[in-house]
Amino acid sequence: MTMNNDLTIARAAHLKPIADIAHEMGIGPDLLETYGNSVAKIKLEAIHALSDRPKAKYVVVSAITPTPLGEGKTTTTVGLGQAMHQVGKRATIAIRQPSMGPTFGIKGGAAGGGYSQVVPMESLNLHLTGDMHAVTSAHNLLSAMLDNHLFRGNELNIDTHSITWRRVLDVDDRALRNIVVGLGARNDGIPRQTGFDITAASEIMGVLALSTSLQDLRTRLGNIVVGYTNNNEPVTAEQLRAAGAMTVMMRDAIKPNLLQTLENTPVLVHAGPFGNIAHGNSSIVADLIGIHTGDYLITEAGFGADMGAERFFNIKCRTSGLVPDAAVVVATVRALKVHSGAHRVVAGKPLPSAILQENPDEVYAGGANLRKQIENIKLHGVSPVVAINSFPGDFASEHDVIREIAESMGARVAICTNFSNGGKGAIELAEMVAEAANEPNDFHLLYPDNASLREKIETIAVKVYGAEGVDYLPAANRQIEVYEQNGFGSLPVIIAKTHLSISSDPSLKGAPTGWRMPVREARASVGAGFVYLICGDISTMPGLSTHPAAESIDIDESGEIVGLS
C-alpha cells in the first residue's frame, strides 16, 4: 500500500483547538498565549500553578547509534505518546524545536513521520513562534556589543585572539564558517577573524534549554564567557553590559510552545540545542510543566544513548532534579546491518540494495551496538525498553534477532509500526514502557560535581564509550587548567564527537574497543553550565548538499507550501 507523504497526512489531520488541548492537560486559558488556533505558548507561571499535582512517569526516548538517515526516534516518541492514549493513559510529549538549517538541507524537518507526527507540521518546521529568531538576535546582539567594546577602546583589556564568541544564523551556509569582520573604513570596526555557527549551536540555545526560570535565564546569560583578558581572566556578557537586553529579547522565547499530534496528544516543543557540542535535549521548563499534566511525560534525547541520553541523565536531570523512570532505545534493522560493517549509508543517497536483503546474521553482528547502548542506559540505573522501528522491507527473522539480543541484556522489547498505523502501532511499546516505569528505580549520576574535569571526561570515555583511556593534546591541557583555575571545574562535561559511532571515529561501527579518545580542544559554555571537549571533526555550521531540500520547497497557485518533509 502506498502512503501519502508526510505533508499530505499532516494537512488531513483533525486538529482540536489548542485551548482544548491545554484544558485536557489541566492548563487554563489564563496560562496560555495563543498563536492562532493551533499553537500556543505556556506562561512560566504554570510551573507553580501545577506543582501540587501528581508527577507523571518520566520517560526518555533514545536510540542505538544512528545512520546518517536517522532511525525514526521522533516518530517513535510521537507514536509512544499516541499509544499511551490508546491504552487509556494521559501522556504529554516534549521534543526539541527543529532548526531550519536541516529542514532546508539534507535531513528535512523533525515533526516525526507518517501517522506519528506533530502538527501543524509547517509551523513546527519553520518559524513557529519565533524562538529561533530570538536566540539568533540575542546571540548576535552580544557579538555586536563585543565588537563595539573593542572599537571603543577595549576597556576590559580583552585579548582578541582569545575571543570564542562568534555569530549565528539558522541556515546551512558553509561560506560563513570563517570570516573577517571590521574591514573597510576606520569607523567600520576592528578587523579580526571570526565566523558563524548555526543557531542550534549557540550557547544561548543551551542556556534556554537548561534554564529553570526567567531569572535563572538572566543569570546564565550574564555568565556567558566571550573571551579572556591578557591575564587569562574570563570576560562575560555581564561585564559587557549585554545580558539585560539579551534577556529582554528572550523573554517570550523562554515560554514553551504547545502543539499536538495527529491524534491530539499534547506536545511541548521548546529549545533545540545542538546534539554534538551541546546536550541535545528539549527544555527543562517544558518538562517542569509537562511532568504535572498526565500519567506520562515522554521526552526525546538527541542521537544515540551514548550522547543524548547520557547528557539527559548527567546534565539535564542534574539541573532539573527530575528522575527518569524508564528509557526507550530505538533500533532499526538497517542501522544494525550498518553496524555489522557490511554496508555504508550516505545521507541524500538511496540505501544500498544489499541492505534490503534478508540477513539476520548481519543484524546479529551489528547487535554489539545495541548491547552497548542498552548497557549505557542501565549504567544510570534506569530500565530500558527496546523499540524496533519496523520498516515494510524488514523480515521477521531480523526482528527475532533484535528481540533475542535485547532480552539477553534484560531489556523489554516491542515492535513498532506507528509510522503506518499511528498510536495503534505502538501499543505494545506503551505497555512495555508502563511496566518498566513501574519497576523500582535506581537512577544515579555517573560523576559528582566535585570531580575534576579530567575525571569526568575519563568516566564518560571509559564507561559510556568503551575507550581504553583519554589522550589530551597540549592545547586541551592548557584550556582545562585555565577553566579549573577560573572556577569552572564543577561543571558537567560534554564530549563533542561524531554521532555516527560510539567512538570518536565515525568509521568505527558496532561497539569499538581498544581505542583511545583524543581530546583536541576544550571549550567552556559557562552560561549554559557545561564544559565541552572537541574529540573529532565537528562542524557547527553545516553546508548544503548538491541538491538540498530547499530546491523542492515552494508555494503552489493556492498559496500552500509544497515539498516540505
C-alpha positions as a printed Julia matrix, in Angstrom:
565×3 Matrix{Float64}:
  0.0     0.0    0.0
  1.36    3.41  -0.97
  1.11    6.04   1.78
  0.62    9.74   1.3
  3.63   11.92   2.05
  4.03   13.47   5.49
  2.76   16.9    4.45
 -0.42   15.48   2.93
 -1.06   13.35   6.02
 -0.47   16.33   8.3
 -2.88   18.56   6.38
 -5.64   15.94   6.64
 -5.41   15.93  10.45
 -8.42   16.94  12.53
 -6.83   19.35  14.99
 -8.51   20.35  18.21
 -8.4    24.0   19.27
 -5.15   24.38  21.19
 -7.05   25.77  24.2
 -8.91   22.43  24.38
 -5.6    20.52  24.34
 -4.35   22.72  27.19
 -7.59   22.21  29.12
 -7.14   18.43  28.92
 -3.67   18.92  30.44
 -5.16   20.96  33.29
 -3.82   24.26  31.93
 -6.33   27.1   31.96
 -6.67   29.94  29.43
 -5.05   32.37  31.89
 -1.76   30.48  31.4
 -1.9    30.46  27.6
 -0.77   32.88  24.91
 -2.31   31.62  21.67
 -0.77   31.94  18.22
 -3.8    31.3   16.05
 -5.97   28.25  16.73
 -3.31   25.52  16.7
 -0.25   26.84  18.58
  0.18   28.46  21.98
  2.86   29.45  24.43
  2.5    28.43  28.07
  3.38   31.06  30.67
  6.05   30.11  33.18
  3.53   30.71  35.97
  2.21   27.26  35.03
  5.21   25.67  36.78
  3.96   26.94  40.15
  0.27   26.59  39.32
  0.63   22.86  38.54
  3.24   22.0   41.17
  0.79   20.44  43.67
 -0.44   17.88  41.13
  0.94   14.32  40.97
  4.08   13.77  38.94
  3.9    11.79  35.73
  6.2     8.89  34.98
  9.22   10.39  33.21
 10.37    8.53  30.07
 13.28    9.41  27.77
 13.49    8.1   24.2
 16.99    7.44  22.87
 18.44    5.11  20.25
 21.25    2.96  19.01
 23.99    4.8   17.14
 22.16    6.13  14.07
 22.98    6.1   10.39
 23.1     9.47   8.56
 19.42    8.96   7.7
 18.27    8.73  11.33
 16.29    5.86  12.8
 12.89    7.43  13.49
 13.42    8.49  17.1
 10.99   11.44  16.91
  8.45    9.27  15.08
  8.73    6.67  17.85
  8.44    9.34  20.56
  5.25   10.66  18.99
  3.89    7.16  18.38
  4.52    6.19  22.01
  2.67    9.28  23.24
 -0.26    8.48  20.98
 -0.21    4.83  22.06
 -0.47    5.79  25.72
 -3.8     7.41  24.91
 -4.82    4.26  23.04
 -4.36    2.24  26.26
 -6.22    4.75  28.41
 -3.28    6.74  29.8
 -2.75   10.51  29.66
  0.58   11.39  28.09
  2.39   14.59  27.21
  5.29   14.63  24.73
  8.26   17.01  24.92
 10.63   17.47  21.95
 13.15   19.95  20.6
 12.24   22.6   18.04
 13.67   21.85  14.59
 16.31   24.07  13.06
 15.54   25.44   9.61
 19.07   24.57   8.52
 18.37   20.81   8.33
 14.79   21.49   7.17
 16.1    23.14   4.0
 19.23   20.95   3.85
 19.52   17.15   3.76
 17.65   15.92   6.83
 14.33   17.67   6.34
 12.04   18.59   9.21
 11.67   17.0   12.63
  7.96   16.61  13.18
  8.01   12.81  13.18
  6.64   10.99  10.17
  3.73    9.13   8.63
  0.88    8.8   11.12
  3.04    9.75  14.09
  3.56   13.46  13.54
  3.37   16.74  15.42
  1.05   19.24  13.78
  0.72   21.81  12.35
  3.78   20.43  10.59
  4.53   23.58   8.56
  4.56   25.81  11.63
  6.73   23.42  13.62
  9.38   23.09  10.93
  9.51   26.77  10.01
  9.27   29.83  12.24
  6.78   28.54  14.86
  6.59   31.34  17.47
  9.93   32.92  16.63
 12.08   31.33  19.35
 14.89   30.53  16.9
 14.96   34.15  15.77
 15.05   35.36  19.37
 18.07   33.16  20.08
 19.74   34.35  16.87
 19.11   38.02  17.68
 20.19   37.79  21.33
 23.38   35.97  20.31
 24.24   38.5   17.61
 23.47   41.42  19.92
 26.21   40.14  22.23
 28.51   39.79  19.22
 27.8    43.39  18.22
 28.36   44.71  21.75
 31.61   42.78  22.0
 32.92   44.29  18.76
 31.69   47.72  19.81
 33.61   47.35  23.08
 36.78   46.61  21.12
 36.14   49.58  18.84
 35.55   51.95  21.78
 38.94   51.27  23.35
 38.74   47.76  24.87
 38.47   48.9   28.5
 38.29   45.28  29.69
 41.64   44.51  28.05
 40.24   41.6   26.03
 42.82   39.55  24.17
 41.29   39.49  20.68
 43.0    36.17  19.93
 41.14   34.57  22.86
 37.63   35.56  21.74
 35.42   32.49  21.46
 32.08   34.23  20.77
 31.08   34.05  17.1
 27.84   34.88  15.29
 24.91   32.61  14.38
 22.33   32.12  11.65
 19.6    29.49  11.29
 20.59   28.33   7.81
 23.24   25.98   6.42
 25.89   28.25   4.89
 29.45   26.91   4.69
 30.74   30.2    3.26
 30.23   31.82   6.68
 32.23   29.29   8.72
 35.31   31.51   8.72
 35.09   35.25   8.03
 36.84   38.52   8.78
 34.84   41.37  10.32
 35.71   45.06  10.63
 37.01   45.51   7.09
 36.55   48.85   5.35
 36.97   52.3    6.85
 38.21   53.05  10.4
 34.63   53.51  11.63
 33.67   50.02  10.43
 35.27   48.34  13.44
 38.37   46.43  14.47
 39.38   43.8   11.88
 39.56   40.27  13.31
 38.88   36.74  12.22
 35.66   35.07  13.4
 32.81   33.09  11.88
 29.21   31.91  12.02
 27.65   28.84  13.63
 24.12   27.56  13.09
 21.67   28.9   15.69
 21.21   25.46  17.29
 24.92   25.58  18.19
 24.57   28.9   20.04
 25.33   28.77  23.75
 22.16   30.82  24.2
 20.21   27.82  22.88
 21.86   25.72  25.59
 21.0    28.41  28.14
 17.37   28.4   27.0
 17.18   24.63  27.32
 18.74   24.44  30.8
 17.19   27.5   32.49
 14.59   26.83  35.17
 13.04   30.33  35.32
 13.27   33.77  33.76
 15.64   34.93  36.49
 17.78   31.83  36.02
 17.9    32.66  32.31
 19.06   36.19  33.17
 21.83   34.87  35.43
 23.01   32.31  32.9
 23.11   34.86  30.07
 25.23   37.11  32.26
 27.64   34.24  32.94
 28.4    33.63  29.26
 32.14   33.92  28.67
 33.04   35.59  25.36
 36.83   35.51  25.7
 39.69   36.23  28.08
 41.85   39.14  29.09
 45.6    39.21  28.55
 45.82   37.81  32.12
 43.64   34.78  31.27
 40.66   36.14  33.22
 37.22   35.41  31.71
 35.19   38.24  30.19
 31.43   37.81  30.49
 28.28   39.16  28.89
 27.55   40.79  32.24
 30.8    42.75  32.07
 29.88   43.88  28.55
 26.51   45.03  29.97
 24.67   42.99  27.35
 22.88   40.38  29.49
 19.89   42.54  30.41
 18.99   43.37  26.83
 19.58   39.76  25.8
 17.12   38.62  28.47
 14.52   41.08  27.21
 14.91   39.61  23.72
 14.45   36.11  25.19
 11.52   36.96  27.49
  8.92   35.29  25.29
 11.22   32.59  23.9
 11.57   31.0   27.35
  7.87   30.11  27.35
  7.33   26.56  25.99
  5.27   26.06  22.84
  2.21   23.79  22.86
  1.16   21.79  19.79
 -0.5    18.4   19.3
 -0.05   15.12  17.42
 -2.23   13.78  14.63
 -4.21   12.0   17.38
 -4.46   15.14  19.55
 -1.84   14.13  22.13
 -0.32   17.32  23.64
  3.25   18.14  22.59
  5.57   20.65  24.23
  8.09   21.93  21.67
 10.86   24.02  23.17
 14.54   24.77  22.52
 16.79   22.94  20.1
 20.4    22.67  21.34
 22.93   21.01  19.04
 23.3    17.3   19.67
 27.09   17.27  19.22
 28.5    20.23  21.15
 25.54   20.76  23.48
 23.29   18.36  25.36
 20.72   17.78  22.59
 17.57   17.82  24.74
 14.45   19.96  24.92
 13.94   22.46  27.72
 13.73   21.96  31.46
 10.89   24.48  31.82
  8.79   22.41  29.39
  9.43   19.32  31.49
  8.69   21.14  34.76
  5.26   21.92  33.3
  4.68   18.62  31.48
  5.58   16.46  34.49
  2.32   17.55  36.16
 -0.04   17.2   33.17
 -0.81   13.48  32.97
  0.33    9.93  33.63
  3.45   10.04  31.45
  5.86   12.69  30.23
  7.73   11.34  27.21
 10.76   13.27  26.02
 13.4    12.67  23.37
 17.2    12.87  23.61
 19.37   13.53  20.54
 21.38   10.86  18.71
 22.31    7.57  20.42
 22.16    6.65  24.09
 25.9     7.34  24.38
 25.24   11.01  23.57
 21.73   12.4   24.09
 20.67   10.0   26.84
 23.96   10.31  28.73
 23.57   14.1   28.67
 19.89   13.84  29.58
 20.88   11.91  32.69
 24.04   13.75  33.72
 23.25   17.31  32.65
 19.51   17.83  32.23
 18.38   15.71  35.19
 21.27   17.04  37.3
 19.93   20.56  36.7
 16.17   19.9   36.86
 16.16   17.43  39.73
 13.66   15.26  37.83
 14.21   11.49  37.99
 13.61    9.31  34.9
 11.51    6.19  35.33
 12.29    4.39  32.06
 14.19    4.78  28.8
 13.42    3.66  25.26
 16.19    2.64  22.86
 15.03    2.86  19.25
 16.63    0.32  16.91
 16.22   -0.44  13.22
 17.27   -3.41  11.14
 19.08   -1.22   8.62
 21.17    0.56  11.27
 22.25   -2.7   12.87
 23.25   -4.0    9.44
 25.37   -0.88   9.0
 26.99   -1.58  12.37
 27.96   -5.02  11.12
 30.44   -3.19   8.89
 28.95   -4.66   5.72
 27.22   -1.54   4.39
 27.79    2.18   4.0
 24.85    4.59   4.14
 25.27    8.12   2.78
 22.88   10.98   3.52
 20.97   12.07   0.45
 21.58    8.8   -1.42
 19.38    5.69  -1.71
 20.05    2.77   0.61
 22.4     0.1   -0.82
 20.29   -2.65  -2.38
 22.12   -5.33  -0.36
 20.97   -3.84   2.94
 17.37   -4.6    1.97
 18.01   -8.34   1.59
 17.13  -10.76   4.42
 20.25  -11.29   6.51
 19.76  -11.95  10.24
 23.48  -12.72  10.6
 24.32   -9.11   9.73
 21.78   -7.88  12.27
 23.38  -10.11  14.9
 26.87   -8.85  14.02
 25.74   -5.24  14.36
 23.94   -6.08  17.58
 27.06   -5.2   19.56
 25.97   -1.59  19.22
 22.53   -2.35  20.64
 24.07   -4.23  23.56
 26.34   -1.31  24.4
 23.53    1.25  24.22
 21.32   -0.86  26.48
 24.28   -1.08  28.84
 24.62    2.72  28.74
 21.02    3.1   29.91
 21.4     0.5   32.67
 24.66    2.19  33.74
 22.47    5.01  35.11
 20.1     2.65  36.94
 17.19    3.11  34.51
 15.08    0.32  32.98
 15.49    0.11  29.17
 12.88   -0.86  26.58
 13.98   -1.57  23.0
 11.63   -0.24  20.33
 12.1    -1.93  16.96
 11.1     0.75  14.47
  9.79   -1.59  11.81
 10.08   -0.84   8.1
  7.96   -2.59   5.42
 11.05   -4.32   3.98
 12.12   -5.88   7.29
 11.99   -9.64   7.78
 10.62  -11.44  10.83
 13.9   -13.32  11.23
 15.73   -9.99  11.59
 13.28   -8.75  14.24
 13.75  -12.03  16.08
 17.5   -11.37  16.32
 16.91   -7.91  17.82
 14.46   -9.38  20.32
 16.97  -12.09  21.29
 19.73   -9.51  21.84
 17.51   -7.18  23.87
 16.12   -9.92  26.1
 19.62  -11.35  26.69
 20.51   -7.9   28.1
 17.48   -7.87  30.39
 15.58   -5.33  28.32
 11.97   -5.45  27.25
 11.35   -5.21  23.51
  8.45   -4.18  21.29
  7.9    -3.99  17.53
  6.53   -0.63  16.41
  4.53    0.12  13.25
  3.35    3.56  14.33
  4.7     5.25  11.18
  2.0     3.42   9.21
 -0.59    2.83  11.95
 -0.26    5.75  14.36
 -0.73    5.13  18.06
 -2.21    1.66  17.5
  1.13    0.62  16.02
  2.95    1.36  19.29
  0.54   -0.19  21.8
  2.98   -3.0   22.62
  5.68   -0.39  23.26
  3.35    1.61  25.52
  2.58   -1.48  27.58
  6.27   -2.36  27.91
  7.18    1.2   28.91
  4.43    1.23  31.52
  5.82   -1.99  33.02
  9.39   -0.66  33.03
  8.36    2.67  34.56
  6.7     0.87  37.47
  9.87   -1.0   38.42
 11.96    0.17  41.39
 14.27    2.97  40.3
 17.99    3.16  40.97
 18.74    6.28  38.92
 22.12    7.85  39.64
 24.56   10.24  38.01
 27.89    8.97  36.67
 30.04   11.51  38.49
 29.77   14.09  41.28
 30.07   17.84  40.75
 33.31   17.98  42.71
 35.17   15.52  40.48
 37.87   17.15  38.35
 37.17   17.85  34.67
 39.6    15.09  33.66
 37.89   12.61  36.0
 34.53   13.44  34.43
 35.89   13.16  30.89
 37.56    9.83  31.55
 34.49    8.41  33.3
 32.35    9.03  30.21
 35.06    7.91  27.76
 35.67    4.59  29.51
 32.27    3.69  30.95
 29.97    5.02  28.2
 32.1     4.94  25.03
 34.23    1.91  25.87
 37.56    3.69  25.32
 40.74    2.41  26.97
 41.62    5.94  28.06
 41.95    9.57  27.02
 44.8    11.43  25.29
 44.92   15.21  25.7
 46.57   17.48  23.16
 48.67   20.28  24.73
 46.09   22.96  23.85
 43.33   20.98  25.61
 45.51   20.52  28.7
 46.14   24.27  28.91
 42.45   25.1   28.45
 41.33   22.63  31.11
 43.84   24.13  33.55
 42.57   27.66  32.84
 38.95   26.55  33.33
 39.66   24.93  36.67
 41.65   27.98  37.8
 38.66   30.17  36.94
 36.22   28.0   38.92
 34.62   26.09  36.04
 35.8    22.69  37.25
 32.49   21.91  38.97
 30.59   21.97  35.66
 29.47   18.75  33.98
 31.12   17.8   30.69
 30.04   17.04  27.13
 32.15   15.05  24.7
 31.74   16.71  21.27
 32.23   13.82  18.89
 30.68   12.15  15.89
 27.16   10.8   16.35
 27.81    8.02  13.8
 29.93    5.88  16.14
 30.1     5.22  19.86
 33.79    6.07  19.45
 35.24    9.38  18.26
 35.93    7.88  14.81
 32.84    7.76  12.53
 34.26    4.84  10.57
 34.25    2.55  13.63
 30.91    0.76  13.81
 29.31   -1.57  16.32
 30.85   -1.21  19.78
 34.56   -0.46  19.22
 37.15   -1.47  21.81
 40.9    -0.98  22.12
 40.82    2.7   21.13
 41.77    5.87  22.98
 39.77    9.08  22.87
 41.71   12.14  21.64
 40.74   15.46  23.25
 41.91   18.17  20.85
 40.36   21.2   22.49
 38.27   22.24  25.49
 35.62   24.97  25.45
 33.5    26.34  28.3
 29.82   27.16  27.92
 29.69   28.74  31.36
 26.28   30.33  30.9
 24.67   27.1   29.78
 26.58   25.32  32.51
 28.92   22.77  30.94
 32.4    22.31  29.51
 32.63   20.57  26.15
 35.61   18.72  24.72
 36.29   18.58  20.98
 37.13   14.97  20.1
 36.72   14.91  16.33
 35.82   16.99  13.29
 32.63   18.72  14.43
 31.14   21.33  12.11
 28.98   23.9   13.87
 27.87   25.4   10.55
 26.62   22.71   8.16
 26.79   23.15   4.4
 24.16   22.44   1.78
 24.26   19.28  -0.32
 24.33   19.12  -4.11
 20.55   19.05  -4.13
 19.3    20.45  -0.81
 15.67   20.06   0.24
 15.24   23.81  -0.39
 15.2    23.1   -4.15
 11.92   21.2   -3.78
 10.14   23.57  -1.39
  7.79   26.13  -2.95
  4.37   27.75  -2.86
  1.65   26.46  -5.2
 -1.02   28.51  -7.0
 -3.32   28.42  -3.98
 -0.6    29.67  -1.64
  0.04   26.29   0.01
  3.54   25.06   0.85
  4.75   22.12  -1.25
  7.83   19.91  -0.9
  8.27   20.25   2.87
  9.22   16.97   4.53
